[in-house]
Structures are given as C-alpha cells and as structure tokens.
Amino acid sequence: MFEITKGDDATIPVRLKRGGVTFVISGSALIQAVLTGTNKTTILSAEVSVNLTETGTDLANSLIIVKFSEAQTTAILATGTCLLEVQVADPLKDTWRAALTVEPGNIA
C-alpha cells in the first residue's frame, strides 16, 4: 500500500487497468484525482489534475503519475487508510480506486 506523509510532496505512480490489462491513454485525456474516505463519499483532499507529460508517465501502458503538493498534503483532512480515486475522461469516463495510507508528519 502506498503511503503519503502529511506536509510532504507526494508523487504516486498509478498503473490503471481495464479488465485486468493495461491500455493506451490518449494524450488528450482529462485525468483527475482526489483522496476519499474508505466510504467512497467523504472527500479528504483537493482534487488535482494529472499532468500527462509528467516524468515517469507511460500513456501507452496506462501508467500515470499523481502529484499532491506539500500544501495539498498538509490540508488532507484525516490520517490512516483512505482511497485514491482517479477518473479518466478519454472520452468516456472511467473511475478507479486504490487504498493508501496517510500518515501524520512529525517534523515542522
């Protein structure tokens, strides 16, 4: 399970699959991500747009990089297990969720 520390920049590689296999994501796709509670309805973070040209991205193999800034992780409303929700509009909308852990930061 991936871990985010509140107050740190977070870079999260995510490989999306349809029917258990990778797929090609269009360079014109709109991809958004947000952290939610495990109930899938409580929003814990601001929504972020995924940069399709981010280093490490491999659209041909459905690998994206989700980034949250220091300010965005500081503002996360809870710690513990949560869900990273990713929505791809390409042009149809599909949504994926993956569990991750948010830990408190201890160094100011």
N, C-alpha and C positions, 0 to 999 in steps of 0.2 A: 504494500500500500504506500502511495506517495505521501510525503509529509511536507507541510508548509509551516514555517515559523512566523508568527505574527511579528510585524516590524521589519521583516526581511523582504527583499525582492524574491519573487518566486517564478521559476521557469519550469513549466510542466510539459514534457513530451507526451503526446496522446496519439496512439495509433487507432484509428476508427476502423470498424469492420462492418460489413453488411453480409448477413448470412454466414458469418464466420470467416470471411475472406476480405482482404484489402481491396480497395477500389481507387479509381482516379478521381481526385477532387479538381474541379475546374478552377483555373486561375481567376475566374470572375466570381467565385463563390463568396457568399457572405457568411462568416462564421462568428458566432457569439458564444461567450462562456460566462458562467456565474456559479458561485458556490451556494448550495442549498442545504437545509437540514435533511436528515435521513427520511423525513416525512415527505420530501419532494416538493413542499409548498412554502416552507419558511426560507426567505431569501437572506443569506448571510453576508453577501458581498455586493459590490457594484458590478454591473455587467461590463465585460470587456470585449472588445473586438479583436479577433485573431489576425495578426499580420501574416499574410500568405507568403511574404518574402523573408520572413524571419530565418536566421541561420539555423539549420537543422531540419527545417520543413522539407518534406518529401511528398509533394502532392500526388505523384504517380503511384505512391504506396500508402496513401491516406494517413500520413504522419504529419501532425500539426504541432505547433509549439504555443501553448497558452501561457501568457505572462501577466502577472499581477505585480504592480509596483510596491515599494515599501509603504507608501501612503495607503494603498488599497489593502494590503495585508494587515496593517495596523488597525484599519477600520472594520475588519471581519468581526461579526457580532458574537461569535461563540468559539470555543475550543472543543477538541475531541473529534469524533468521526463525523464527516459530512460528505456531501456528494458534489463532484464537479459535473455540472450539466453543460453539455456542448450541443449547440444547434447549428446545423449546416443547411443553408439555403442554396441549392445548386441544380436546377431552380426549385425542385421540390424540397420541402423542409423535412429533415430527419433530426432526431434528438437522441443523444447518448448520455449515460451517466456512469460515473466511476467513483468508488469510495476513496477518500483520502482523509488524512488526519491533519488538523490544525492544532499546533502546539503554541503555548504562550512563549513570548520572547523574554529572556531574563536580563539582558544587557541593554541599557538605555542608550 
